[in-house]
Amino acid sequence: MVARAVPVQAGSTSSAMAVPHGPASVSTARRRLRSDLGDRSIPEAVIDDAVLILSELLSNSCRHARPLEHDGGAAGQEAESGTVLVSWQMHGDGLLTLEVTDGGATTRPVPASPSVTAHGGRGLSIVGKLARDWGVRHAPGQVTVWAELPAFGQVAGGGRRRSA
C-alpha cells in the first residue's frame, strides 16, 4: 500500500493522507507537508518546524501505537485498515494544526525524560518546545495526537499539553 489522499471538505484549507503504518511513511508525509505548506507561502522556518513536529508525531505512532483497524478515520475522514491518518489544517486565525491518528497504544503519549546518553525518548519534548500547543484526543478505536503552531511570525514555544 502507498500513501493516498483522503478527501476533505470542499473549500477547506486542509490536507489529509492515509499512510501505511511503518517508518517509510514518515518521509512520504514530510515531503507532502513541505510541498503543501510551500505552495501556501508559509515561511521556511515555520515549514521546518512543522515538518519536524509531524515527523516526531508519526514516528511515535509507528513505533508505539497500533494502526487503524477499521474504516472511518478522524473527523469523518476515511482510512483503511493498517494505516495511520496524517492531516494538517490552516485556520483563519493563522494557526496550523498537525494531526496523526492511529489505533492507540497501551500507554498514553506523554513527554519522557531520557538520560543524556539515551538514543530516543525526546520526541514529544521537541514537539512541546516547537508547538504553541499540543494534546491528545481519544475516540473509540483511535487516538489523535495534535500540535498547533503559528503559520506566520515567530513560533512561540511553551507547549501546553491538553488531553480530551
C-alpha positions as CSV (number, residue, x, y, z in Angstrom):
1,M,0.0,0.0,0.0
2,V,1.1,3.5,-0.7
3,A,0.1,6.8,0.8
4,R,-3.2,8.1,-0.6
5,A,-5.0,11.3,-0.3
6,V,-8.1,11.3,1.9
7,P,-11.0,13.6,0.8
8,V,-11.6,16.7,2.9
9,Q,-14.5,19.1,2.8
10,A,-14.8,21.3,-0.2
11,G,-13.3,24.7,0.2
12,S,-11.2,23.5,3.2
13,T,-7.6,24.5,3.7
14,S,-6.9,21.1,4.9
15,S,-4.9,18.1,3.6
16,A,-5.1,14.6,4.8
17,M,-3.5,11.3,3.8
18,A,-3.7,7.7,4.9
19,V,-0.2,6.2,5.1
20,P,0.9,2.7,5.8
21,H,1.8,2.1,9.5
22,G,5.5,2.0,9.2
23,P,8.7,4.1,9.3
24,A,8.8,4.6,5.5
25,S,5.6,6.7,5.7
26,V,7.4,9.4,7.7
27,S,9.4,10.6,4.7
28,T,6.4,10.5,2.5
29,A,4.3,12.6,4.9
30,R,7.2,15.1,5.4
31,R,7.6,15.7,1.6
32,R,3.9,16.2,1.1
33,L,3.6,18.6,4.1
34,R,6.7,20.6,2.9
35,S,5.3,20.9,-0.6
36,D,1.8,21.8,0.6
37,L,3.0,24.5,3.0
38,G,5.5,25.9,0.5
39,D,2.6,26.3,-2.0
40,R,0.8,28.3,0.6
41,S,3.8,30.7,1.1
42,I,4.4,29.7,4.7
43,P,7.8,30.9,5.9
44,E,10.5,28.3,5.6
45,A,11.3,28.4,9.3
46,V,7.7,27.5,10.1
47,I,7.7,24.8,7.5
48,D,10.9,23.3,9.0
49,D,9.3,23.3,12.5
50,A,6.0,21.8,11.1
51,V,7.9,19.0,9.3
52,L,9.9,18.2,12.4
53,I,6.7,18.1,14.5
54,L,4.9,15.9,12.0
55,S,8.0,13.6,11.8
56,E,8.0,13.2,15.6
57,L,4.3,12.5,15.9
58,L,4.2,10.0,13.0
59,S,7.4,8.3,14.2
60,N,6.0,7.9,17.6
61,S,2.8,6.5,16.1
62,C,4.6,3.9,14.1
63,R,6.9,2.9,17.0
64,H,4.4,2.8,19.9
65,A,0.8,2.6,18.5
66,R,-1.3,0.2,16.5
67,P,-2.6,1.1,13.0
68,L,-6.2,2.0,12.5
69,E,-8.2,-1.2,12.4
70,H,-11.3,-0.2,10.5
71,D,-12.7,2.3,8.0
72,G,-13.8,5.6,9.4
73,G,-10.8,7.8,10.4
74,A,-10.8,11.0,12.3
75,A,-13.4,13.7,11.8
76,G,-15.3,11.7,9.2
77,Q,-12.3,11.1,7.0
78,E,-11.8,7.5,5.8
79,A,-8.7,5.4,6.5
80,E,-8.0,1.9,5.5
81,S,-7.1,-0.9,8.0
82,G,-3.4,-1.0,8.7
83,T,-2.9,2.7,8.1
84,V,-2.3,5.9,10.1
85,L,-4.2,9.1,9.2
86,V,-2.0,12.2,8.8
87,S,-3.6,15.6,8.4
88,W,-2.9,19.3,8.7
89,Q,-5.2,22.3,8.6
90,M,-4.6,26.0,8.2
91,H,-7.1,28.0,10.3
92,G,-8.3,31.5,9.6
93,D,-6.5,32.8,12.6
94,G,-3.1,31.8,11.2
95,L,-2.7,28.7,13.2
96,L,-1.5,25.5,11.6
97,T,-2.7,22.2,13.2
98,L,-0.9,18.9,12.5
99,E,-2.6,15.6,13.5
100,V,-1.7,12.0,13.5
101,T,-4.5,9.5,14.1
102,D,-3.8,5.8,14.9
103,G,-5.3,2.8,16.6
104,G,-3.9,3.8,20.0
105,A,-1.4,2.1,22.3
106,T,-1.3,0.6,25.8
107,T,0.1,3.8,27.1
108,R,-0.8,7.5,26.7
109,P,1.5,9.8,24.7
110,V,3.5,11.8,27.3
111,P,6.9,13.5,27.2
112,A,9.7,11.4,28.6
113,S,12.8,12.5,30.5
114,P,15.6,10.3,28.9
115,S,19.1,10.3,30.1
116,V,21.7,12.3,28.2
117,T,23.0,9.2,26.5
118,A,19.6,7.7,25.6
119,H,19.0,7.2,21.9
120,G,15.4,8.2,22.0
121,G,12.5,9.5,24.1
122,R,12.8,13.2,23.2
123,G,10.1,13.4,20.5
124,L,7.2,14.9,22.5
125,S,9.6,17.2,24.4
126,I,10.7,18.6,21.0
127,V,7.1,18.9,19.9
128,G,6.4,20.8,23.2
129,K,9.2,23.3,22.5
130,L,8.3,24.0,18.9
131,A,4.5,23.9,19.1
132,R,2.3,26.6,20.6
133,D,0.1,23.8,22.0
134,W,-0.3,20.1,21.6
135,G,-2.5,17.4,23.0
136,V,-4.2,14.0,22.7
137,R,-7.8,13.2,21.6
138,H,-9.4,9.8,22.2
139,A,-12.2,8.3,20.2
140,P,-13.4,4.7,20.1
141,G,-10.6,2.7,18.4
142,Q,-8.4,5.6,17.7
143,V,-6.1,8.2,19.3
144,T,-5.2,11.5,17.7
145,V,-2.1,13.4,18.8
146,W,-2.1,17.0,17.5
147,A,0.1,20.1,17.6
148,E,-0.5,23.7,16.6
149,L,1.8,26.4,15.7
150,P,1.5,29.9,14.2
151,A,1.9,29.8,10.4
152,F,3.2,33.3,10.2
153,G,5.5,35.0,12.6
154,Q,7.8,33.5,15.1
155,V,6.8,30.2,16.6
156,A,6.1,30.6,20.3
157,G,7.1,27.7,22.5
158,G,5.5,26.8,25.7
159,G,4.0,23.5,24.8
160,R,0.8,23.5,26.9
161,R,-0.5,19.9,26.6
162,R,-4.2,19.2,26.6
163,S,-6.0,15.9,26.5
164,A,-9.6,15.3,25.5
